[in-house]
Structures are given as C-alpha cells and as structure tokens.
Amino acid sequence: MDQLTLLSTGEVGLVAQVMDSSNATFVADVTAGDAYSWAIYKPQAGERPLWDFEPGLHARERAAHVLSEWLGWGLVPTTVVREDAPMGVGSLQWFVDGDQRQHYFTIARDRPDLHDQLRRLAVFDVVTNNTDRKSGHVLLDAAGRVWGIDHGLCFAAEPKLRTVIWDFAGEPLPEDTLEGLDRLTRDGPDELAELLSVSELVALRGRARRLVAHGVLPFDQTGHGYPWPLV
C-alpha cells in the first residue's frame, strides 16, 4: 500500500505527544490490514491562537506537500488532511526516521554532497514564504535524502520569510528549479485553491515570478530573516 493511501484511509491511533512542540503534535500509528506506519499528527484543536495566521495550519502543511510534489522536488513527506483523526481535523504526515544527531547546520557543514538538496529547500522556503524554518526542521534519512518538515506557518500573503538557510544567497538557481518556478507563475496544483486564500495564491505566484526574474537566491536584507530558536 502506498503512503498516500495508508495515510488517507488507515486507522489512526495516538502513540505519544511531542512535548517540545509549540502546538499539540503527536506521534501516531496508522494501520490498514497488514500495512502499518508511524505518522505525525497535528490537530487543529491543539493549535495556539496566532494573530497573523487563521486557525487551520494543517491546510498549509498539506499545501506544502502538494506544491513540492507538483514541482517534482520531493522535499516534503507525504501529508494528508484527516477529518476523522482522534482529536478531530488535522494534518497527518508520513514519519521520517531521520538521524536525530543531524539538522540543517550539521548537514550544511559536514555534507557538501547534499548542498544541491539544501539549495532547493532554500528556494522552497522563499517561494512558500516560510516563517519558521528552524535547523531542526531539516531532516536527513538513512538514504541520504533531505526532508523539510513543519510547514504550518507558510504561504502568508505578506512577506514573512524566516529561515536558517541563507548560505546559498546570491547563488544562481539551477535550470530545472527555474523551470518549475516558471511553470508556477502561470499554473499550479488545483488543490491549492481549496487550501489557501486567493490573496495567498496571488502572492505565491508573485514570489515565483521574482525568483525567475532575478535568477538567484535572495539575501536577508532585513536583518530579521532568522527564526528563533535557531534549532
């Protein structure tokens, strides 16, 4: 059974709560017949009220996965929205068994062979207007694949970019990355219209358009482009 089918249709049970998360986050198990996996469940009912994001951050988690797959970048683990989860509607994301000793800063320092993946994640943060890319939101699995997680604070219409991935600022964007962004200026996954507001979709295409026009990753010109805490 593929990941999307299991997450969408399997029975969800709570295993443990992730205690250091700002919103209620749970490790869950998902079972359908002989198929079984862990997942990360983020219920809307466990969200802290925010002045700059409406309730329902699970929709943004799903939107990040949908966009990453549409672009062909494969950066965000499979993520679905489940209405029937144990604490109500929320996002359910495939569990990445990452090396807990690794995060963005260690990967960027020690693994130059992974810089292409990190560079693409930097582009993804810019185009999605990620407000909270901490170093610990970058995972490395046993196969050497880099994953980005925690996208609940993305896609705002107004500029809010805060990320730890500034090492590639000023570097030209790879041609295949530019091609994906150029497509996004004219098109995009239909599902995003169900997950984001019209103004957020317009802003998303505008950010893609600016990246294509400049052809390089931007610098932090505000001095406030880092999240806190950094890890």
Protein Blocks (a to p, Z undefined) as FASTA:
>chain_A
ZZklmmmmmccddfbdcfkbfbdcddddddehjbccddddddfklpccdfkbcehilmmm
mmmmmmmmmnonopaccddddfkbmnopadddddddddfkbcfklmmmmmmmlmmmmmmm
mmmmmmnopablcfklpccdfkopacdehjlbghiabdcbdcfblmlgoiacdfklmmmm
mmmmmgccfklmmmpcfklmmmmmmmmmmmmmnopacddfkopacccdfZZ
